[in-house]
Each structure stands twice: as C-alpha cells, then as structure tokens.
Amino acid sequence: MITMNINLIPFSTLTPDIILNALESIGLNSNRRLFALNSYENRVYQVGLEDASTIVTKFYRPNRWTTAAIIEEHVFVQELADSEIPVVPAMQFNGNRTLNQFNDFRFSVFPRQNGRVPELEGREKLEWMGRFIGRIHAIGALKPFRERSTLDIASFGVEPREYLLRNNFIPADLLDAYTSVSAFALEGVRRCFDRAGEVKILRLHGDCYPGNILWADDGPHFVDFDDSRMGPAIQDLWMLLSGDRYEMAQQLGYVLAGYETFYNFDFRELHLIEALRTLRLLHYSAWIAKRWDDPAFPMAFPWFNTPRYWQDRIIELREQIALMDIALMDEGPLALI
C-alpha cells in the first residue's frame, strides 16, 4: 500500500484566475492568453500581457525549498547575469523583490527567452557549453550557498532509498532484490567518492541536461536553476555526455577544452561520474514517489510503480555497479581523447 504525502498544497487549486490575479497583484495585467509549459516540479506558464509582451511565471511547489533558499537561487542567477553570463534572472517588483506571494502560493516572473532545446553534438557546441559552464562555476566558486542543500550521498542516495522502502513502493516479490542491489549500489558510490578524495564543492546549476538549455542565435542560455545547490563541478558536466564509452570520452574532452578556459577542472572528479549517475537514478524514483499524490504525476508517469518499472530499475542499478567497478579499476572512468 502506497503512503501518500499529504503535506503539499495541491496544485489543483492553482486555477487560471488565481494565476492571472497573482500577476495583477504585482502590476502585470494580462491579455488572458495563458499557456502551460512543460514542468512537473513547479507550475510554469507563458502569459501574454496587455502591452503585447510575453512573460513566464513560475509557481513554486510548496514545502520544497524555503523562501530563503529560493531567494538565494535568484541572487546567484543575478550574479551570473551581472557578469554577462547568458542566464534568465527573475524580474524584480515592489522594492526589488523577486519572490512574490499570492494566497498560498509563492511565484516569480521571468522574461521570455527564445531558443530551442539543443542537440549537443559536435566539437563546437560542446566546447561552447564547456565555456558556458566554466564561467558559471568561476562565479559559483566565489562563495557558498547558505540556505540550499548539498548534493551528497545521504540526501541523493540513502534518504531516497529509505523513503521508497519505508513507504511500500517496491512490489513485494521484488523487494529483496531491490533492497540488495540498491545497498550494493550505494556501497559502490561510497567507494567512488573515497577514490576521488576531498574534491571542492561549489554553487552549481545542478540539473544540467538539454531540457534546461535554450540555444538561441547567440548561443546557449540556462532557463531554470531550480535544482541549484552545492556540489562537485562534474555534476554540471556529466549529463552533457551520451553514447558509448569512446564517444563520451571524446565529448568530455571537448567540454573540458572549453571549460578550462574559465575554470580549472580537478581530474579526480572523473571518478564521480558513474557514482553521480547512480545517485540520480535513486533520487529520481523517490522524486516521483514523493509527488505521487499530485494528480499530474500519475498522468505523466503512468508506468511508475508497475512491476516492470522496478524490474528495470534493478537491472539499471546492477549495470551501474559494474560501471563503478570499472571506474575504480582504471585511472579514471574515461580516458580523454
């Protein structure tokens, strides 16, 4: 039996009238053209205004980040924008405030950024992305987050696993297999972190995959720092890689060629790539589980919590255990080409 999370204010109460009234409360009058954008964690809308301009507004999921943590993200993004790094900072209203409140919801407003989701193929684009992220990390390393969390084994691996096991998401006939393989996977993660040693943590984008990037004529822009947190630099690099081992090694070489133009990379962090991938797999399943009482999630992820889903996760974790073993035997998980 699945235990529901009853602590969230349901997004079902976020009606079009509330969205438009919230914008009006900060002086933005819409032309009532409202278009929902693809977002599950928060609710994000493109809204036309009476002056014929278009903005994007984000209504934050209750109880995920504290108000102070959201503001800290906004401050970081503004720091990047002030350094002429192509990001999209929150707009300011009512005394330079970037986070607004209406009824039970906190929301922010952003200028609309044109662009397309990129296909990160070829040396030129990958080096460009490397330079882009290197510039972000050069600013991110200047000071730490105080309010936002850190990507670590406890919060991205141990806690998500315990949540899934404690709340009866795993089918009974697969419970022993998942319990065992996830424990072995976490042991592999710990060994990879031990092999890497004391690596520097800094303010990151945190979820650097193509869906969070818009490529315009002047290059890439990040449009969402919602997962920004402290962590190792490689977290913002490994999700740019795809294909087989040889292809990923070549891609990483291109990315780092651009990255090191602006920020030095600690090559010990290569030992963390498969460990971070494993943590992401564990965290992702728990992320869906914790939001299963949000009606949008069963509709968007109908395959979740089926026996086939957990069978696939068990296979995935076994594969990750093997990949982490390989990484620990080599000088690093990838030999740069």
LINHUMO-V344613 format. One record per residue. N is the residue number from 1. SS is DSSP state (a for helix, b for strand, c for the rest). Layout:
n: (N/N)
ss: (SS/SS)
This chain:
n: (1/2/3/4/5/6/7/8/9/10/11/12/13/14/15/16/17/18/19/20/21/22/23/24/25/26/27/28/29/30/31/32/33/34/35/36/37/38/39/40/41/42/43/44/45/46/47/48/49/50/51/52/53/54/55/56/57/58/59/60/61/62/63/64/65/66/67/68/69/70/71/72/73/74/75/76/77/78/79/80/81/82/83/84/85/86/87/88/89/90/91/92/93/94/95/96/97/98/99/100/101/102/103/104/105/106/107/108/109/110/111/112/113/114/115/116/117/118/119/120/121/122/123/124/125/126/127/128/129/130/131/132/133/134/135/136/137/138/139/140/141/142/143/144/145/146/147/148/149/150/151/152/153/154/155/156/157/158/159/160/161/162/163/164/165/166/167/168/169/170/171/172/173/174/175/176/177/178/179/180/181/182/183/184/185/186/187/188/189/190/191/192/193/194/195/196/197/198/199/200/201/202/203/204/205/206/207/208/209/210/211/212/213/214/215/216/217/218/219/220/221/222/223/224/225/226/227/228/229/230/231/232/233/234/235/236/237/238/239/240/241/242/243/244/245/246/247/248/249/250/251/252/253/254/255/256/257/258/259/260/261/262/263/264/265/266/267/268/269/270/271/272/273/274/275/276/277/278/279/280/281/282/283/284/285/286/287/288/289/290/291/292/293/294/295/296/297/298/299/300/301/302/303/304/305/306/307/308/309/310/311/312/313/314/315/316/317/318/319/320/321/322/323/324/325/326/327/328/329/330/331/332/333/334/335/336/337)
ss: (c/c/c/c/c/c/c/c/c/c/a/a/a/c/c/a/a/a/a/a/a/a/a/a/a/c/c/c/c/b/b/b/b/b/b/b/c/c/c/c/c/c/b/b/b/b/b/b/b/c/c/c/c/b/b/b/b/b/b/c/c/c/c/c/c/c/a/a/a/a/a/a/a/a/a/a/a/a/a/a/a/a/c/c/c/c/b/c/c/b/c/c/b/c/c/c/b/c/c/b/b/b/c/c/b/b/b/b/b/b/b/c/c/c/c/b/c/c/c/c/c/c/a/a/a/a/a/a/a/a/a/a/a/a/a/a/a/a/a/a/c/c/c/c/c/c/c/c/c/b/c/c/a/a/a/a/a/a/a/a/a/a/a/a/a/a/c/c/c/c/c/a/a/a/a/a/a/a/a/a/a/a/a/a/a/a/a/a/a/a/a/a/a/a/a/a/c/c/c/c/b/b/b/c/c/c/c/c/c/a/a/a/b/b/b/b/c/c/b/b/b/b/c/c/c/c/c/c/c/b/b/b/a/a/a/a/c/a/a/a/c/c/c/c/a/a/a/a/a/a/a/a/a/a/a/a/a/a/a/c/c/c/c/c/c/c/a/a/a/a/a/a/a/a/a/a/a/a/a/a/a/a/a/a/a/a/a/a/a/a/c/c/c/c/a/a/a/a/a/a/c/c/c/c/c/c/a/a/a/a/a/a/a/a/a/a/a/a/a/a/a/a/a/a/a/a/a/a/a/c/c/c/c/c/c/c/c)
